[in-house]
Amino acid sequence: MTRRRRTAATLLALLALGVALTGCGVRPTGIIGAGALPSAGGYAPPITVYLVRAGRLKPVARPGLVGRPYLAIEQLAVRPTRLERNAGLHTEVGHPLTARLLADNGTAAPPGGELIVQRSQPDDGQLPWARTEKAQIACTAEAIPGVESIALWGGVTGWEGVNCDQFVDLLP
């Protein structure tokens, strides 16, 4: 090794040692309190989903989720639980659904307006709604607090207003 390299290596080693000894400049302190421990404080009431048994609608309670007011509509396309299947329940909704609430002026709004329901897949929008499928959606939507009316997107047929009263022959 040349003298110049040895000097550079020694200086680099001394510099590293100096940095290690000085630390990052933060002085050690004791434990500092920052308030109470975090906790989840939300409560989501159960949701009502209308499933089908022997061609008739049957309301079923499922757990809700905080911040998901239209979860019941999405749940219509989810396979029923083992207990629900054992009770003979199934769903006629074969496609994922999306739901959003509109105010009178057509903008997204808090509860108190029209619930817009459509299939999540754009290609599925052209399929006609089966009567039992409409009944499940209408009755489930009416069980959601704040929903005043329901509109289904039917693709070729456009928007269709539905309500649970149209399907009294399917109710228990």
C-alpha positions in Angstrom: 0.0 0.0 0.0 1.3 3.4 -0.8 1.7 6.1 1.8 -1.1 8.2 0.3 -3.5 5.2 0.5 -2.5 4.4 4.0 -3.1 8.0 5.1 -6.5 8.1 3.4 -7.5 4.8 5.0 -6.4 6.1 8.4 -8.4 9.3 8.0 -11.5 7.4 6.8 -11.2 5.1 9.9 -10.8 8.1 12.2 -13.8 9.8 10.6 -16.0 6.7 11.0 -14.9 6.4 14.6 -15.7 10.0 15.3 -19.2 9.7 13.8 -19.8 6.5 15.8 -18.8 8.3 19.1 -20.8 11.4 18.5 -24.1 9.6 17.7 -27.0 11.2 16.0 -27.2 14.2 18.3 -30.4 13.2 20.1 -30.1 13.2 23.8 -31.5 10.2 25.7 -34.8 10.9 27.6 -37.1 8.9 29.8 -40.5 7.6 28.7 -42.8 10.4 27.6 -46.5 9.9 27.8 -48.6 10.6 24.7 -52.1 10.0 25.9 -54.4 7.0 26.0 -53.8 3.9 24.0 -55.5 3.8 20.6 -58.8 1.9 20.5 -61.4 1.2 17.8 -64.6 2.9 18.9 -66.9 2.4 16.0 -70.1 0.3 16.3 -71.7 -1.1 13.2 -75.2 -2.4 13.7 -76.2 -5.7 12.0 -77.4 -5.4 8.4 -80.4 -7.2 6.8 -79.9 -9.1 3.6 -82.9 -10.8 1.9 -82.1 -14.3 0.6 -84.3 -16.8 -1.1 -85.8 -20.1 0.2 -88.3 -22.0 -1.8 -88.9 -19.0 -4.1 -89.7 -16.7 -1.2 -87.6 -14.0 0.4 -86.2 -14.5 3.9 -84.5 -11.7 5.9 -81.2 -12.7 7.4 -79.1 -10.6 9.8 -75.3 -10.3 9.2 -72.6 -8.3 10.9 -72.2 -4.7 9.6 -68.9 -2.8 9.0 -68.2 0.7 10.2 -68.1 3.1 7.2 -69.9 0.7 4.8 -73.5 1.8 4.8 -74.4 -0.2 1.6 -72.7 -3.4 2.5 -76.0 -5.2 2.5 -76.3 -4.6 -1.2 -72.8 -6.0 -1.9 -73.6 -9.0 0.3 -76.4 -10.1 -2.0 -73.8 -11.4 -4.5 -71.8 -13.2 -1.8 -72.3 -16.9 -1.4 -74.5 -17.6 1.7 -72.8 -18.9 4.8 -72.8 -22.6 5.6 -75.5 -22.1 8.2 -77.6 -20.2 5.6 -77.1 -22.9 3.0 -78.0 -25.6 5.5 -81.3 -23.7 6.1 -82.0 -23.8 2.4 -81.2 -20.2 1.6 -79.5 -19.0 -1.6 -79.2 -15.8 -3.6 -80.4 -15.1 -7.1 -78.0 -12.2 -7.5 -75.2 -13.7 -9.6 -73.1 -10.6 -10.3 -71.3 -8.2 -7.9 -73.3 -5.0 -7.3 -72.4 -1.4 -6.5 -74.6 1.0 -4.7 -74.4 4.7 -4.0 -76.8 7.2 -2.6 -77.8 10.3 -4.6 -79.3 13.5 -3.3 -82.1 15.3 -5.1 -79.5 17.4 -7.0 -77.8 14.2 -8.3 -74.6 14.6 -6.2 -73.3 12.1 -3.7 -74.9 12.8 -0.4 -75.4 11.4 3.1 -78.5 9.3 3.9 -81.8 10.7 2.7 -81.9 10.1 -1.1 -82.2 7.6 -3.9 -80.1 4.5 -3.8 -78.6 3.7 -7.2 -77.8 0.0 -7.7 -76.1 -1.4 -10.7 -73.9 -4.4 -11.6 -70.2 -3.8 -11.0 -69.1 -5.2 -14.3 -70.0 -2.9 -17.2 -70.6 -5.9 -19.5 -73.2 -7.3 -17.1 -75.3 -4.1 -17.4 -77.0 -5.4 -20.5 -78.4 -8.4 -18.8 -82.1 -8.2 -17.7 -82.9 -8.3 -14.0 -84.7 -11.4 -12.9 -87.8 -10.7 -10.7 -86.5 -12.5 -7.6 -83.2 -10.6 -8.1 -85.0 -7.3 -8.1 -87.0 -8.3 -5.1 -83.9 -9.2 -3.1 -82.3 -5.8 -4.0 -85.4 -3.7 -3.3 -86.2 -5.3 0.1 -82.5 -5.3 1.2 -82.1 -1.6 0.1 -85.3 -0.6 2.0 -83.8 -2.1 5.2 -80.8 0.3 5.0 -81.4 3.4 7.1 -81.9 6.6 5.1 -82.8 5.0 1.8 -86.0 6.6 0.4 -86.1 5.1 -3.1 -84.2 2.6 -5.2 -83.2 2.7 -8.9 -81.8 -0.2 -10.8 -79.7 0.3 -14.0 -81.1 -2.1 -16.6 -78.7 -1.3 -19.5 -81.0 -1.5 -22.5 -84.2 -0.6 -20.5 -82.4 2.2 -18.6 -83.3 3.1 -15.0 -86.1 1.3 -13.2 -87.5 2.3 -9.8 -88.3 -0.6 -7.5 -89.6 -1.0 -4.0 -90.2 -4.0 -1.7 -94.0 -3.5 -1.9 -93.9 -4.6 -5.6 -92.9 -8.1 -4.3 -95.3 -8.8 -1.5 -96.1 -12.2 -3.0 -92.5 -13.2 -2.4 -92.4 -12.0 1.3 -92.8 -14.3 4.2 
